[in-house]
Amino acid sequence: MIEKIPLKGIKIGHKTIKDKGSGVTALIFEDTFKAGCGWKGFSTSTRQFDSLNSLHSVEGINGLCLTGGSAFGLTAGGGVQKLLLKKKKGLSVRNKTIVPIVPTAAIFDLLYKDIYYPTENDGYDAAENASDTFEVGNVGAGTGATVGKLLSLKQTDKGGLGFSYNIINGITIMVLTVVNNFGNILDQNGNTIAGVRDNNGEFITDFMKHFKNYSPNPSENTNLSVVLTDAELTREELIKLSKSSVTAFSKHFYPALSSADGDVIVAISTGDKKSVLDIIINGTIETIGESIVQAIKYSKE
C-alpha cells in the first residue's frame, strides 16, 4: 500500500531488510520543527530523546528515525544525521559545522527471523529513499514487528507500520505507528483483530483470568507513534498532546501500557495554523487508532 504525505516539508523513506526481518524508517524535515515527547513506556530504547524534553535548550528537530534491532539499531539514527548533514540541515554551531537533531526509537524484532542490527548505512539509505510517498505494512521499522507475544512466537500475529490522517477544522493531523505489541490489537469497535492465539488458532482475550501469574519479557515489545500536525503548538503543548494521546493505546491495545511495552509517542508541529489544543488531542487519539488498525490490515498482505 502506497500513501501520500498530506503535510508540506516532510519526506519519509524506508530501508527494508526482508530476509533478516528488520528495517529502518526515516522522516526527513525541510525545516526545523518543534517537537515534544510526554509519553515513554517502561521498556523503551531511544537516542537523543532528551531534545524532546521541555527543559532542553534545543527546541526543534530535523528528522526522526524509527528502527528495528533494539538498542543496537539505534546507530541507524547516525545515518539519518549524515544524510541531513549532507543537506546542511541542523543546528548551526558558530557557522563552522551543523549538528542535525534526529531523535531515534527502536523496536525489539530480534526474534522474528534472523538477529539483525540495522546499521548507520541502513539509516542513511532510508533517509536517502525519503519522498512524499511511502509504503505501509511490512516495511521499514515495521518489517519485523509482531503482536501477541504472551505465549510463544509461534502463536503471534504480524504487526507492522500503519498510517492515517484527518483534517479537522482545516488542521491536518497525520500519524505514523509501528505496532509491535505484547498483547492483542482491537479495532474501533473493540473487536480483536490480531494478537495471542491458542493452539486452535483462536484469539485469547481473557488475559487476566488465565495468565495472571505470567511475567512478560520486558524486551520484546514496542509501539511507536509519530504525530505530525500543521497546527501551531508550543513544545509544552506538544508534550501535553503526546501524554494525552496515549489514550489511543489504551483503546486499541489489550492489555495496554504493560511493563513489557516500550511505547513512545512523539508529537511534532509543522505549521502555523491556529487551533484549540483539546481539538487536536481528540483528533489525534482517533487518528492514532486508525493507524494502528491499518498497520495490522496491511501487514497481512
N, C-alpha and C positions, 0 to 999 in steps of 0.2 A: 504494500500500500504506500503510495506516494502522497505526501502532504505538502502544502504550500504555506510558508510563514506569513501570517497576516499583519505583522508589525514591521516597521521600517528599521533599518540599521542592525538587523540580526541575520546571521547565517548559521546553519547547522550542518555538521558533517560527521560521518562515521568511519571508523576502521573496524571491520568485522572479520574476526578470525574464526570462521565457521568450524574448521576441523579441530580447533582447540577448545571451542566453546567459550569464547570470551571476546572482548572488544572495547572500543572507546567511542564516546560521543563528545564532540566539541561544539560549544556555542561561541561564536566569534562576533564581537560587537564593533560597529563602526565608530561609535563614540564611547566615552566613559560613562557608564550608567550607575546610578545609585543602587545599592543592594543591601539586604539585611537577612539575617537568619535568626529566628527566635525559637525554632524547634529543632533539636538534635536528640535522637533517641539514645538508647543505652548501650548500643554496640556499634557505634559509628567508626568510620575510618575516613579521615579527612585531612586536607592540606590547605594551608593559607585561609582557613575559615575565620581566623582572628580578624581579618579585614572586614568581616560582616558583622562585627560587634559594634554596638552603639558608641563605645568609648574609643574606638580605633581612629587614628588620625587620618587614615586614607578612607574616603567615603565612597569612591567609585571603583568599579571593576571593569576589566577589558574583555573578559571572556569567562567561560566556565567549562570545566571538564568533568564528565561522568565516566567512570571506568570500571572494568572488572578487575580481577586479580587481587582483591582485598588490599591490605596495606602495601604490598609490593607494587600494585598497579598505580599507586599514587604518583609514581615517577612519570606517568603519561602526561601529567599536568605540565611538566617541564617542556615537553614537546610542543604543547599548545602555546606556551610562553615564547618559545623560539620562533614560531610562525608569526606571532604578534610583534615580536621584536623586529623581525624582517619587515613587517608592515609599518613599523615605527608607531605602534600603538601601546601606550602605557604611561607610567608615571615618569615624568622628566626629572632627572637628577642633575641640577646645575648645568643643564644643556650639554652634558658630557655623555650621558647614557640614558637608556629608557628601561624601566622595570615594569613589564606587563603584570597586572594583578589578575590572577587566574585561580580562584578557589576550585578545589578538586575534591570529589567524593567518590568512594569506591564501594562496589557491592562484593559480596562473597560468592564467587561462582567456581571455586577451585575444584569442586567435586562433580561438576556437571559432565565434563568429558575429560580432557587432559588437564593437568595442573599447568596453567599458563599465566604468566605475569605480563600484562601489557607494558610495553616499553616506552621510552621517550620518543622513539621513532614512530611508534604506533600513534601516540598523541599528536605528533607533527602531521602524520598522514591524515588523521581525522580532521584536523584543523584546515589542512590544505584542500580537503574534499568539501569543505563547507560551501553551501549555496543557499538560495532562498527556497529550495525544495529539498525534501529529505524523506527517507523511508522510516516506517514504524514496524514494530513487531520484533522478530528475531534478528536484530541488527545492533551494531554499536554496543553500548553498555548493557543492552538488554539481551545480548546473544546467549549468555549462559544463565539467565535468570530463571528460577523455578519457584513454585509456590506449594505450600502444604507439606513442609518437611518434618511433621510431627513424628512419623514412624520411621520411614526409610526413603531414600531417593527413588526407589522403585515404585513408591506409592505417592509420588508427587505429580503435579501438572506443570506445564510450561508457563513461565512468566515471560515478560518482555518489556518493550518500550512502547508507551502509548502517548497519544497527543490529542488535545482538544482545545477549542477556543470558543468564546462567546463575546458578543458585542452588546453591552448594556448601557443604555443612555449615551451612546456614542463612544463609550470606553471599551477598548478591546482587552480582554483577559485571555492569555494564552498559557497553556500548561503542558509540560513535558514530564512524564513519570516513568521511572524504571520500577517495575513491580517484581520484587524478589522476596516474597513474604513468608513468614513462618507458618501462618495459618491459612484459612480459607479466604476466597475473594467473593464478595457479594455484589450483585447488581443494584440498580437504583430501587428495586422493589424488595430488596433483602434476600433474594434468591442466591444460593451458592452456585457459582459458575466455574469455579476452579478451586483446587485445594487437596486436602488429605483424602485418600481413598482407602477403603477396606480391602480385604482380599478378594472381594467380588467386584471391585471397581466402583463401588457406590461411595458417595461422599459421606464422610464422617462429620457430623455437625454438632454432636453433643460432647464437645471437648471437656467441659468441666465435670461431667458425670463419669466419663470413662478414663480420663487421663489426668486426674487431679494430682497424682504423685509424679507426673512426668516433669523432668527438668530439662528445658530446651537448651540446645547448644547455642551459646551466645555469639558464635562466629559465623553462622551460616545464612543470615537473613538481613536484607536491607531494602528499604523502599525510598527512592529518591524522587522528589518533585521539585521542578523549577517553574516558578510562576513569573510571568512577564506581563506587564500592563503599560499602556501608554498614558495612564493616569499619573499626574504629578504627585509623588509621595516622598516624604522625608525618610531618612533611614529609620527613624524611630517608628514611623507608620508602617514601613516595610517589615520591621521586626514584629509589630503587632499583627500584621497580615499573616506572616509566617506562623506565629503562635496560634492564631485563631483558625487557620486553615487545617490544622491537624484534626479538626472535626471530621473532615472528609475521610481520613484514615480510620477513624472510629466507626464510620458508617459502612465502609467497604472492606475492611479487614476484620476477620474474626479468628481468634482473639486479636484485639487491636493493641498496639503500643506495648507489646510484650518486651520482657528483658532481653529477648533474643533478636529483636529487630533494631538495626542501626538506621533508623529513619532520619531523613533530613528534608526540610522544606526551605528553599531559598526563594526570596521574593525580590524582584528587580523592576525598577521604574525606568521606562524607555522614552517617556514623553512628558508633555507639559499640560495635558488636559485636566481641567478641574473636575473634581468629583467628591463624593462623600465616602469616607473610608468604610463605613458599615456596608454600603452597597457593593464595594469592591470585595470585601470579605465574603459576603454571601454568594456573590457571583463566582468567586474563586473556589469556594467549597464545592459548588456544583460542577465547575469545570474540572477540578482535580478528580472528582468521582467519575466523570465521563472519560477522562484519560486513563484511569485505572481499568475500566471496563474495556476500553479499546485495546489496551496492552494485552489483555487476555484474548480478545477476539482475534487480533492479527498475529499473535504468537502461535496460533494453532494452524495457520495457513502455510 
